[in-house]
Amino acid sequence: MTHFKSAFIAALAIFTFAMPALAEDLTFELKNGTNSVLTHFFTSPVGQRSWEGDVFGNQTLNPGESIEITIADGRDVCKYDMRFEFQGSDDLDTTTDTQNLCELGEYTIEE
């Protein structure tokens, strides 16, 4: 029985360490530091040719407001391109940026 326990523990240890790392959700606080309503927020891993779906869905983010954003796409990458679209602002019609979301706790979009 002792031999069986030792073999089981060894197999469990090998299985645990051999598994690939699971992707974690990327969470950060997004603050609208502009004077315009943020209507759409898109992200995609750096190098993708197209934007993924609108993170906001039907929501908007008014000037001075914050929202917790979670990117739960199952990927194990950190660097994402971000695209922000605003309502009724010629200066801020569309703004883009690239950030390491694994290290980002808070992001403020500014004019």
MOPAC internal coordinates of N, CA, C and O (Angstrom, degrees):
PM7 1SCF
backbone

  N    0.0000 0     0.00 0     0.00 0    0    0    0
  C    1.4518 1     0.00 0     0.00 0    1    0    0
  C    1.5268 1   111.18 1     0.00 0    2    1    0
  O    1.2310 1   120.49 1   141.10 1    3    2    1
  N    1.3468 1   116.67 1   -38.90 1    3    2    1
  C    1.4552 1   120.43 1   179.45 1    5    3    2
  C    1.5238 1   110.77 1   -63.56 1    6    5    3
  O    1.2310 1   120.35 1   141.36 1    7    6    5
  N    1.3332 1   116.93 1   -38.64 1    7    6    5
  C    1.4599 1   120.87 1   178.27 1    9    7    6
  C    1.5300 1   110.25 1   -63.59 1   10    9    7
  O    1.2310 1   120.39 1   140.07 1   11   10    9
  N    1.3309 1   116.85 1   -39.93 1   11   10    9
  C    1.4593 1   121.17 1   177.96 1   13   11   10
  C    1.5291 1   111.29 1   -62.97 1   14   13   11
  O    1.2310 1   120.38 1   136.35 1   15   14   13
  N    1.3371 1   116.88 1   -43.65 1   15   14   13
  C    1.4743 1   120.26 1   178.53 1   17   15   14
  C    1.5156 1   111.37 1   -61.69 1   18   17   15
  O    1.2310 1   120.11 1   136.80 1   19   18   17
  N    1.3272 1   117.39 1   -43.20 1   19   18   17
  C    1.4618 1   121.21 1   179.98 1   21   19   18
  C    1.5232 1   110.48 1   -63.09 1   22   21   19
  O    1.2310 1   120.41 1   137.31 1   23   22   21
  N    1.3312 1   116.81 1   -42.69 1   23   22   21
  C    1.4586 1   120.46 1   179.38 1   25   23   22
  C    1.5235 1   110.79 1   -65.52 1   26   25   23
  O    1.2310 1   120.35 1   139.90 1   27   26   25
  N    1.3252 1   116.93 1   -40.10 1   27   26   25
  C    1.4643 1   121.26 1   178.93 1   29   27   26
  C    1.5309 1   110.86 1   -63.68 1   30   29   27
  O    1.2310 1   120.14 1   134.34 1   31   30   29
  N    1.3170 1   117.33 1   -45.66 1   31   30   29
  C    1.4654 1   121.36 1   179.73 1   33   31   30
  C    1.5210 1   110.51 1   -63.49 1   34   33   31
  O    1.2310 1   119.90 1   138.68 1   35   34   33
  N    1.3294 1   117.80 1   -41.32 1   35   34   33
  C    1.4602 1   121.07 1   178.58 1   37   35   34
  C    1.5228 1   110.96 1   -64.20 1   38   37   35
  O    1.2310 1   120.37 1   137.43 1   39   38   37
  N    1.3345 1   116.90 1   -42.57 1   39   38   37
  C    1.4647 1   120.36 1   178.87 1   41   39   38
  C    1.5225 1   111.15 1   -65.18 1   42   41   39
  O    1.2310 1   120.57 1   139.79 1   43   42   41
  N    1.3181 1   116.51 1   -40.21 1   43   42   41
  C    1.4685 1   120.69 1   178.46 1   45   43   42
  C    1.5227 1   110.96 1   -63.29 1   46   45   43
  O    1.2310 1   120.31 1   138.18 1   47   46   45
  N    1.3182 1   117.02 1   -41.82 1   47   46   45
  C    1.4700 1   120.98 1   179.00 1   49   47   46
  C    1.5194 1   110.97 1   -63.88 1   50   49   47
  O    1.2310 1   120.04 1   137.04 1   51   50   49
  N    1.3285 1   117.54 1   -42.96 1   51   50   49
  C    1.4681 1   120.59 1   178.82 1   53   51   50
  C    1.5211 1   110.44 1   -63.56 1   54   53   51
  O    1.2310 1   120.44 1   135.74 1   55   54   53
  N    1.3304 1   116.76 1   -44.26 1   55   54   53
  C    1.4615 1   121.34 1   179.69 1   57   55   54
  C    1.5235 1   110.99 1   -61.62 1   58   57   55
  O    1.2310 1   120.44 1   137.37 1   59   58   57
  N    1.3194 1   116.76 1   -42.63 1   59   58   57
  C    1.4652 1   121.36 1  -177.93 1   61   59   58
  C    1.5205 1   111.01 1   -64.58 1   62   61   59
  O    1.2310 1   119.58 1   135.26 1   63   62   61
  N    1.3128 1   118.41 1   -44.74 1   63   62   61
  C    1.4595 1   121.44 1  -176.82 1   65   63   62
  C    1.5174 1   112.69 1   -80.76 1   66   65   63
  O    1.2310 1   119.76 1   160.61 1   67   66   65
  N    1.3164 1   118.06 1   -19.39 1   67   66   65
  C    1.4612 1   121.41 1  -178.92 1   69   67   66
  C    1.5180 1   112.13 1   -85.65 1   70   69   67
  O    1.2310 1   119.68 1   165.36 1   71   70   69
  N    1.3244 1   118.21 1   -14.64 1   71   70   69
  C    1.4581 1   120.78 1  -179.26 1   73   71   70
  C    1.5284 1   110.19 1   -69.85 1   74   73   71
  O    1.2310 1   119.78 1   -38.50 1   75   74   73
  N    1.3277 1   118.02 1   141.50 1   75   74   73
  C    1.4607 1   119.52 1   176.30 1   77   75   74
  C    1.5245 1   110.10 1   -67.15 1   78   77   75
  O    1.2310 1   121.36 1   -26.74 1   79   78   77
  N    1.3191 1   115.01 1   153.26 1   79   78   77
  C    1.4618 1   119.80 1   178.60 1   81   79   78
  C    1.5250 1   109.15 1   -64.72 1   82   81   79
  O    1.2310 1   120.63 1   -44.39 1   83   82   81
  N    1.3042 1   116.39 1   135.61 1   83   82   81
  C    1.4556 1   120.91 1   178.84 1   85   83   82
  C    1.5188 1   109.70 1   -82.78 1   86   85   83
  O    1.2310 1   120.65 1   -39.36 1   87   86   85
  N    1.3048 1   116.36 1   140.64 1   87   86   85
  C    1.4550 1   120.85 1   178.45 1   89   87   86
  C    1.5223 1   109.46 1   -68.83 1   90   89   87
  O    1.2310 1   121.11 1   -38.41 1   91   90   89
  N    1.3171 1   115.47 1   141.59 1   91   90   89
  C    1.4572 1   120.59 1   178.44 1   93   91   90
  C    1.5226 1   109.27 1  -105.93 1   94   93   91
  O    1.2310 1   121.06 1   -29.62 1   95   94   93
  N    1.3183 1   115.58 1   150.38 1   95   94   93
  C    1.4534 1   120.15 1   174.37 1   97   95   94
  C    1.5160 1   108.76 1   -65.96 1   98   97   95
  O    1.2310 1   120.46 1   -38.13 1   99   98   97
  N    1.3180 1   116.73 1   141.87 1   99   98   97
  C    1.4645 1   122.45 1   177.71 1  101   99   98
  C    1.5207 1   107.66 1  -100.81 1  102  101   99
  O    1.2310 1   120.35 1   -60.37 1  103  102  101
  N    1.3282 1   116.93 1   119.63 1  103  102  101
  C    1.4570 1   121.54 1  -175.86 1  105  103  102
  C    1.5223 1   109.66 1  -124.70 1  106  105  103
  O    1.2310 1   120.81 1   -45.29 1  107  106  105
  N    1.3267 1   116.07 1   134.71 1  107  106  105
  C    1.4603 1   121.42 1   175.54 1  109  107  106
  C    1.5164 1   109.29 1  -154.44 1  110  109  107
  O    1.2310 1   120.78 1   -16.80 1  111  110  109
  N    1.3182 1   116.11 1   163.20 1  111  110  109
  C    1.4578 1   121.36 1   177.29 1  113  111  110
  C    1.5209 1   108.76 1   -95.04 1  114  113  111
  O    1.2310 1   120.66 1   -53.05 1  115  114  113
  N    1.3252 1   116.34 1   126.95 1  115  114  113
  C    1.4574 1   122.79 1   177.40 1  117  115  114
  C    1.5173 1   108.12 1  -104.66 1  118  117  115
  O    1.2310 1   120.74 1   -54.44 1  119  118  117
  N    1.3358 1   116.18 1   125.56 1  119  118  117
  C    1.4624 1   121.40 1   179.20 1  121  119  118
  C    1.5227 1   109.03 1  -116.70 1  122  121  119
  O    1.2310 1   121.13 1   -44.11 1  123  122  121
  N    1.3253 1   115.45 1   135.89 1  123  122  121
  C    1.4565 1   121.24 1   176.03 1  125  123  122
  C    1.5272 1   108.11 1   -91.60 1  126  125  123
  O    1.2310 1   120.93 1   -79.48 1  127  126  125
  N    1.3260 1   115.82 1   100.52 1  127  126  125
  C    1.4583 1   121.69 1   179.78 1  129  127  126
  C    1.5156 1   112.94 1   -95.07 1  130  129  127
  O    1.2310 1   120.58 1  -162.34 1  131  130  129
  N    1.3405 1   116.50 1    17.66 1  131  130  129
  C    1.4641 1   120.92 1   179.34 1  133  131  130
  C    1.5261 1   109.90 1  -100.88 1  134  133  131
  O    1.2310 1   121.14 1    -0.47 1  135  134  133
  N    1.3188 1   115.42 1   179.53 1  135  134  133
  C    1.4618 1   121.48 1   175.33 1  137  135  134
  C    1.5284 1   111.37 1   -99.64 1  138  137  135
  O    1.2310 1   120.19 1  -167.54 1  139  138  137
  N    1.3261 1   117.23 1    12.46 1  139  138  137
  C    1.4660 1   122.14 1  -177.22 1  141  139  138
  C    1.5239 1   110.69 1  -120.66 1  142  141  139
  O    1.2310 1   121.05 1   -23.55 1  143  142  141
  N    1.3178 1   115.61 1   156.45 1  143  142  141
  C    1.4615 1   121.57 1   177.63 1  145  143  142
  C    1.5281 1   108.87 1   -77.66 1  146  145  143
  O    1.2310 1   120.67 1   -54.15 1  147  146  145
  N    1.3383 1   116.33 1   125.85 1  147  146  145
  C    1.4540 1   122.44 1   176.67 1  149  147  146
  C    1.5264 1   107.04 1   -84.83 1  150  149  147
  O    1.2310 1   120.66 1   -65.13 1  151  150  149
  N    1.3382 1   116.34 1   114.87 1  151  150  149
  C    1.4638 1   120.24 1  -172.74 1  153  151  150
  C    1.5225 1   113.67 1  -100.26 1  154  153  151
  O    1.2310 1   119.95 1   151.11 1  155  154  153
  N    1.3200 1   117.71 1   -28.89 1  155  154  153
  C    1.4688 1   121.08 1  -177.29 1  157  155  154
  C    1.5232 1   109.89 1  -141.67 1  158  157  155
  O    1.2310 1   121.24 1   -38.18 1  159  158  157
  N    1.3446 1   115.23 1   141.82 1  159  158  157
  C    1.4576 1   121.58 1   177.65 1  161  159  158
  C    1.5252 1   107.96 1  -137.52 1  162  161  159
  O    1.2310 1   121.18 1   -63.21 1  163  162  161
  N    1.3281 1   115.36 1   116.79 1  163  162  161
  C    1.4579 1   121.64 1  -178.81 1  165  163  162
  C    1.5227 1   109.44 1  -115.68 1  166  165  163
  O    1.2310 1   120.44 1   -33.30 1  167  166  165
  N    1.3186 1   116.77 1   146.70 1  167  166  165
  C    1.4609 1   121.89 1   173.45 1  169  167  166
  C    1.5186 1   108.53 1  -134.37 1  170  169  167
  O    1.2310 1   121.46 1   -25.23 1  171  170  169
  N    1.3146 1   114.81 1   154.77 1  171  170  169
  C    1.4573 1   122.63 1   171.49 1  173  171  170
  C    1.5144 1   107.51 1  -156.92 1  174  173  171
  O    1.2310 1   119.94 1   -35.35 1  175  174  173
  N    1.3248 1   117.73 1   144.65 1  175  174  173
  C    1.4622 1   118.80 1   175.39 1  177  175  174
  C    1.5262 1   110.00 1   -57.56 1  178  177  175
  O    1.2310 1   120.36 1   -35.31 1  179  178  177
  N    1.3205 1   116.91 1   144.69 1  179  178  177
  C    1.4625 1   121.32 1   179.00 1  181  179  178
  C    1.5312 1   108.87 1   -54.06 1  182  181  179
  O    1.2310 1   120.77 1   -44.71 1  183  182  181
  N    1.3152 1   116.13 1   135.29 1  183  182  181
  C    1.4596 1   121.52 1   178.32 1  185  183  182
  C    1.5185 1   114.38 1    97.73 1  186  185  183
  O    1.2310 1   119.47 1   168.57 1  187  186  185
  N    1.3263 1   118.63 1   -11.43 1  187  186  185
  C    1.4616 1   120.86 1   176.49 1  189  187  186
  C    1.5288 1   108.65 1   -73.35 1  190  189  187
  O    1.2310 1   120.35 1   -32.78 1  191  190  189
  N    1.2953 1   116.93 1   147.22 1  191  190  189
  C    1.4629 1   120.72 1  -177.49 1  193  191  190
  C    1.5224 1   113.93 1   -85.46 1  194  193  191
  O    1.2310 1   120.02 1   164.68 1  195  194  193
  N    1.3217 1   117.57 1   -15.32 1  195  194  193
  C    1.4636 1   119.40 1  -178.75 1  197  195  194
  C    1.5234 1   109.78 1  -138.61 1  198  197  195
  O    1.2310 1   121.42 1   -19.95 1  199  198  197
  N    1.3240 1   114.90 1   160.05 1  199  198  197
  C    1.4614 1   121.40 1   179.88 1  201  199  198
  C    1.5149 1   110.22 1   -79.93 1  202  201  199
  O    1.2310 1   120.91 1   -34.28 1  203  202  201
  N    1.3116 1   115.86 1   145.72 1  203  202  201
  C    1.4619 1   121.32 1   174.23 1  205  203  202
  C    1.5265 1   107.39 1   -79.46 1  206  205  203
  O    1.2310 1   119.57 1     2.23 1  207  206  205
  N    1.3165 1   118.44 1  -177.77 1  207  206  205
  C    1.4634 1   122.68 1  -177.11 1  209  207  206
  C    1.5187 1   112.68 1   -62.93 1  210  209  207
  O    1.2310 1   121.28 1   -18.74 1  211  210  209
  N    1.3202 1   115.16 1   161.26 1  211  210  209
  C    1.4624 1   122.82 1   179.21 1  213  211  210
  C    1.5329 1   109.09 1   -65.89 1  214  213  211
  O    1.2310 1   120.51 1   -60.59 1  215  214  213
  N    1.3117 1   116.63 1   119.41 1  215  214  213
  C    1.4671 1   121.92 1  -179.28 1  217  215  214
  C    1.5311 1   110.33 1   -63.49 1  218  217  215
  O    1.2310 1   120.08 1   145.87 1  219  218  217
  N    1.3246 1   117.46 1   -34.13 1  219  218  217
  C    1.4653 1   121.60 1  -177.66 1  221  219  218
  C    1.5263 1   113.23 1   -72.34 1  222  221  219
  O    1.2310 1   119.88 1   151.53 1  223  222  221
  N    1.3041 1   117.83 1   -28.47 1  223  222  221
  C    1.4681 1   119.19 1  -172.44 1  225  223  222
  C    1.5192 1   108.87 1    64.55 1  226  225  223
  O    1.2310 1   119.86 1    61.00 1  227  226  225
  N    1.3247 1   117.87 1  -119.00 1  227  226  225
  C    1.4668 1   122.14 1  -179.87 1  229  227  226
  C    1.5189 1   112.86 1   -93.71 1  230  229  227
  O    1.2310 1   119.60 1  -179.73 1  231  230  229
  N    1.3253 1   118.37 1     0.27 1  231  230  229
  C    1.4671 1   121.27 1  -177.89 1  233  231  230
  C    1.5174 1   111.28 1   -81.95 1  234  233  231
  O    1.2310 1   121.48 1   -17.80 1  235  234  233
  N    1.3222 1   114.78 1   162.20 1  235  234  233
  C    1.4666 1   122.16 1   170.38 1  237  235  234
  C    1.5242 1   107.03 1  -133.37 1  238  237  235
  O    1.2310 1   121.01 1   -13.98 1  239  238  237
  N    1.3193 1   115.68 1   166.02 1  239  238  237
  C    1.4613 1   120.97 1   178.81 1  241  239  238
  C    1.5267 1   108.42 1  -126.75 1  242  241  239
  O    1.2310 1   120.81 1   -70.01 1  243  242  241
  N    1.3178 1   116.05 1   109.99 1  243  242  241
  C    1.4630 1   121.69 1  -178.10 1  245  243  242
  C    1.5278 1   111.30 1   -73.25 1  246  245  243
  O    1.2310 1   120.14 1   -18.27 1  247  246  245
  N    1.3287 1   117.34 1   161.73 1  247  246  245
  C    1.4582 1   120.76 1   178.08 1  249  247  246
  C    1.5357 1   111.10 1   -54.31 1  250  249  247
  O    1.2310 1   120.95 1   -46.28 1  251  250  249
  N    1.3368 1   115.79 1   133.72 1  251  250  249
  C    1.4612 1   121.81 1   178.26 1  253  251  250
  C    1.5183 1   114.86 1    83.21 1  254  253  251
  O    1.2310 1   119.63 1   169.19 1  255  254  253
  N    1.3210 1   118.31 1   -10.81 1  255  254  253
  C    1.4618 1   120.77 1  -179.67 1  257  255  254
  C    1.5286 1   111.37 1   -84.93 1  258  257  255
  O    1.2310 1   121.47 1   -21.73 1  259  258  257
  N    1.3312 1   114.79 1   158.27 1  259  258  257
  C    1.4585 1   122.45 1   176.43 1  261  259  258
  C    1.5201 1   109.42 1  -127.09 1  262  261  259
  O    1.2310 1   121.15 1   -23.13 1  263  262  261
  N    1.3240 1   115.41 1   156.87 1  263  262  261
  C    1.4560 1   121.67 1   176.95 1  265  263  262
  C    1.5221 1   108.03 1  -148.14 1  266  265  263
  O    1.2310 1   120.66 1   -35.41 1  267  266  265
  N    1.3329 1   116.34 1   144.59 1  267  266  265
  C    1.4564 1   119.82 1   175.18 1  269  267  266
  C    1.5225 1   108.18 1   -84.25 1  270  269  267
  O    1.2310 1   121.20 1   -53.69 1  271  270  269
  N    1.3204 1   115.31 1   126.31 1  271  270  269
  C    1.4582 1   122.49 1  -179.11 1  273  271  270
  C    1.5228 1   108.64 1  -107.08 1  274  273  271
  O    1.2310 1   120.60 1   -45.53 1  275  274  273
  N    1.3195 1   116.45 1   134.47 1  275  274  273
  C    1.4610 1   121.43 1   174.30 1  277  275  274
  C    1.5207 1   108.32 1  -124.63 1  278  277  275
  O    1.2310 1   120.90 1   -57.07 1  279  278  277
  N    1.3271 1   115.89 1   122.93 1  279  278  277
  C    1.4526 1   122.28 1   174.25 1  281  279  278
  C    1.5290 1   105.57 1  -100.30 1  282  281  279
  O    1.2310 1   120.65 1   -73.01 1  283  282  281
  N    1.3091 1   116.37 1   106.99 1  283  282  281
  C    1.4704 1   121.80 1  -176.92 1  285  283  282
  C    1.5223 1   108.66 1  -119.59 1  286  285  283
  O    1.2310 1   121.06 1  -116.69 1  287  286  285
  N    1.3347 1   115.58 1    63.31 1  287  286  285
  C    1.4596 1   119.66 1  -175.86 1  289  287  286
  C    1.5225 1   113.25 1   -96.94 1  290  289  287
  O    1.2310 1   120.00 1  -177.39 1  291  290  289
  N    1.3322 1   117.60 1     2.61 1  291  290  289
  C    1.4529 1   120.88 1   176.71 1  293  291  290
  C    1.5167 1   114.92 1    78.81 1  294  293  291
  O    1.2310 1   120.33 1  -176.94 1  295  294  293
  N    1.3078 1   116.98 1     3.06 1  295  294  293
  C    1.4688 1   119.81 1   179.66 1  297  295  294
  C    1.5288 1   109.87 1   -86.08 1  298  297  295
  O    1.2310 1   121.06 1   -18.07 1  299  298  297
  N    1.3287 1   115.58 1   161.93 1  299  298  297
  C    1.4530 1   120.29 1   176.94 1  301  299  298
  C    1.5278 1   110.83 1  -114.06 1  302  301  299
  O    1.2310 1   120.75 1  -143.50 1  303  302  301
  N    1.3409 1   116.16 1    36.50 1  303  302  301
  C    1.4646 1   122.17 1   176.72 1  305  303  302
  C    1.5233 1   109.26 1  -107.06 1  306  305  303
  O    1.2310 1   120.91 1   -20.76 1  307  306  305
  N    1.3251 1   115.86 1   159.24 1  307  306  305
  C    1.4637 1   120.71 1  -178.49 1  309  307  306
  C    1.5266 1   113.18 1  -113.95 1  310  309  307
  O    1.2310 1   120.07 1   146.21 1  311  310  309
  N    1.3293 1   117.46 1   -33.79 1  311  310  309
  C    1.4646 1   120.38 1  -175.09 1  313  311  310
  C    1.5209 1   110.53 1   -85.82 1  314  313  311
  O    1.2310 1   121.96 1   -58.23 1  315  314  313
  N    1.3338 1   113.84 1   121.77 1  315  314  313
  C    1.4623 1   121.31 1  -178.69 1  317  315  314
  C    1.5246 1   110.18 1  -127.09 1  318  317  315
  O    1.2310 1   121.45 1   -37.29 1  319  318  317
  N    1.3380 1   114.84 1   142.71 1  319  318  317
  C    1.4563 1   121.15 1   167.29 1  321  319  318
  C    1.5180 1   106.73 1   -83.75 1  322  321  319
  O    1.2310 1   120.92 1   -36.38 1  323  322  321
  N    1.3254 1   115.84 1   143.62 1  323  322  321
  C    1.4598 1   121.29 1   179.52 1  325  323  322
  C    1.5213 1   108.86 1  -126.76 1  326  325  323
  O    1.2310 1   121.09 1   -38.81 1  327  326  325
  N    1.3156 1   115.53 1   141.19 1  327  326  325
  C    1.4755 1   121.50 1   178.98 1  329  327  326
  C    1.5233 1   107.81 1  -129.23 1  330  329  327
  O    1.2310 1   121.03 1   -52.67 1  331  330  329
  N    1.3182 1   115.64 1   127.33 1  331  330  329
  C    1.4642 1   122.51 1  -178.99 1  333  331  330
  C    1.5226 1   108.31 1  -116.44 1  334  333  331
  O    1.2310 1   120.45 1   -46.25 1  335  334  333
  N    1.3220 1   116.74 1   133.75 1  335  334  333
  C    1.4650 1   121.46 1   176.74 1  337  335  334
  C    1.5204 1   108.64 1  -121.97 1  338  337  335
  O    1.2310 1   121.23 1   -42.86 1  339  338  337
  N    1.3245 1   115.25 1   137.14 1  339  338  337
  C    1.4598 1   121.84 1  -174.38 1  341  339  338
  C    1.5169 1   111.23 1  -117.26 1  342  341  339
  O    1.2310 1   121.30 1   -24.93 1  343  342  341
  N    1.3225 1   115.12 1   155.07 1  343  342  341
  C    1.4615 1   122.31 1   178.42 1  345  343  342
  C    1.5234 1   109.64 1   -92.77 1  346  345  343
  O    1.2310 1   120.85 1   -52.34 1  347  346  345
  N    1.3276 1   115.97 1   127.66 1  347  346  345
  C    1.4560 1   121.30 1   170.94 1  349  347  346
  C    1.5124 1   116.33 1    61.14 1  350  349  347
  O    1.2310 1   119.54 1  -139.51 1  351  350  349
  N    1.3207 1   118.48 1    40.49 1  351  350  349
  C    1.4626 1   120.42 1   177.31 1  353  351  350
  C    1.5179 1   109.23 1  -137.54 1  354  353  351
  O    1.2310 1   120.95 1   -65.26 1  355  354  353
  N    1.3350 1   115.78 1   114.74 1  355  354  353
  C    1.4601 1   119.64 1   178.44 1  357  355  354
  C    1.5301 1   111.25 1   -67.07 1  358  357  355
  O    1.2310 1   120.31 1   144.11 1  359  358  357
  N    1.3375 1   117.01 1   -35.89 1  359  358  357
  C    1.4680 1   121.23 1  -177.80 1  361  359  358
  C    1.5279 1   111.76 1   -71.57 1  362  361  359
  O    1.2310 1   119.98 1   148.46 1  363  362  361
  N    1.3248 1   117.65 1   -31.54 1  363  362  361
  C    1.4524 1   121.41 1  -173.58 1  365  363  362
  C    1.5140 1   113.02 1  -119.40 1  366  365  363
  O    1.2310 1   119.77 1  -151.21 1  367  366  365
  N    1.3193 1   118.04 1    28.79 1  367  366  365
  C    1.4553 1   120.70 1  -176.98 1  369  367  366
  C    1.5303 1   110.95 1   -47.49 1  370  369  367
  O    1.2310 1   120.19 1   128.05 1  371  370  369
  N    1.3316 1   117.25 1   -51.95 1  371  370  369
  C    1.4604 1   122.55 1   176.49 1  373  371  370
  C    1.5233 1   108.57 1  -143.00 1  374  373  371
  O    1.2310 1   120.50 1   -46.93 1  375  374  373
  N    1.3078 1   116.64 1   133.07 1  375  374  373
  C    1.4618 1   122.64 1   178.73 1  377  375  374
  C    1.5185 1   107.85 1  -129.85 1  378  377  375
  O    1.2310 1   120.28 1   -41.92 1  379  378  377
  N    1.3435 1   117.08 1   138.08 1  379  378  377
  C    1.4603 1   120.51 1   178.33 1  381  379  378
  C    1.5230 1   110.06 1  -125.58 1  382  381  379
  O    1.2310 1   120.95 1   -22.83 1  383  382  381
  N    1.3242 1   115.78 1   157.17 1  383  382  381
  C    1.4584 1   122.76 1   178.69 1  385  383  382
  C    1.5260 1   108.20 1  -159.03 1  386  385  383
  O    1.2310 1   120.45 1   -17.34 1  387  386  385
  N    1.3209 1   116.75 1   162.66 1  387  386  385
  C    1.4603 1   122.96 1   174.76 1  389  387  386
  C    1.5174 1   108.31 1  -125.27 1  390  389  387
  O    1.2310 1   120.41 1   -48.21 1  391  390  389
  N    1.3407 1   116.81 1   131.79 1  391  390  389
  C    1.4655 1   121.42 1  -178.23 1  393  391  390
  C    1.5235 1   110.60 1  -140.35 1  394  393  391
  O    1.2310 1   121.35 1   -24.12 1  395  394  393
  N    1.3423 1   115.03 1   155.88 1  395  394  393
  C    1.4580 1   122.00 1   170.90 1  397  395  394
  C    1.5259 1   106.28 1   -88.31 1  398  397  395
  O    1.2310 1   120.18 1   -78.61 1  399  398  397
  N    1.3133 1   117.26 1   101.39 1  399  398  397
  C    1.4637 1   121.54 1  -174.13 1  401  399  398
  C    1.5296 1   112.66 1   -73.54 1  402  401  399
  O    1.2310 1   119.85 1   163.36 1  403  402  401
  N    1.3303 1   117.89 1   -16.64 1  403  402  401
  C    1.4661 1   120.05 1   176.59 1  405  403  402
  C    1.5258 1   111.09 1   -69.64 1  406  405  403
  O    1.2310 1   120.49 1   150.97 1  407  406  405
  N    1.3247 1   116.67 1   -29.03 1  407  406  405
  C    1.4593 1   121.52 1  -178.12 1  409  407  406
  C    1.5233 1   112.97 1  -101.42 1  410  409  407
  O    1.2310 1   120.45 1   173.77 1  411  410  409
  N    1.3213 1   116.74 1    -6.23 1  411  410  409
  C    1.4601 1   121.38 1  -173.89 1  413  411  410
  C    1.5203 1   110.89 1   -88.71 1  414  413  411
  O    1.2310 1   120.37 1   -59.00 1  415  414  413
  N    1.3152 1   116.89 1   121.00 1  415  414  413
  C    1.4570 1   120.15 1   176.18 1  417  415  414
  C    1.5161 1   110.91 1   -98.75 1  418  417  415
  O    1.2310 1   121.29 1   152.09 1  419  418  417
  N    1.3285 1   115.14 1   -27.91 1  419  418  417
  C    1.4656 1   121.08 1  -176.37 1  421  419  418
  C    1.5250 1   108.21 1  -151.57 1  422  421  419
  O    1.2310 1   120.74 1   -38.25 1  423  422  421
  N    1.3330 1   116.18 1   141.75 1  423  422  421
  C    1.4505 1   121.36 1   177.04 1  425  423  422
  C    1.5174 1   108.47 1  -137.42 1  426  425  423
  O    1.2310 1   120.79 1   -51.72 1  427  426  425
  N    1.3393 1   116.09 1   128.28 1  427  426  425
  C    1.4570 1   121.37 1   177.60 1  429  427  426
  C    1.5197 1   108.31 1  -113.57 1  430  429  427
  O    1.2310 1   121.03 1   -58.63 1  431  430  429
  N    1.3214 1   115.63 1   121.37 1  431  430  429
  C    1.4601 1   120.71 1   174.77 1  433  431  430
  C    1.5174 1   107.57 1   -86.28 1  434  433  431
  O    1.2310 1   121.07 1   -53.86 1  435  434  433
  N    1.3299 1   115.56 1   126.14 1  435  434  433
  C    1.4676 1   120.66 1  -176.79 1  437  435  434
  C    1.5089 1   110.64 1  -125.63 1  438  437  435
  O    1.2310 1   121.22 1   -18.65 1  439  438  437
  N    1.3409 1   115.27 1   161.35 1  439  438  437
  C    1.4615 1   121.10 1   179.19 1  441  439  438
  C    1.5004 1   109.89 1   -75.23 1  442  441  439
  O    1.2310 1   120.10 1   180.00 1  443  442  441

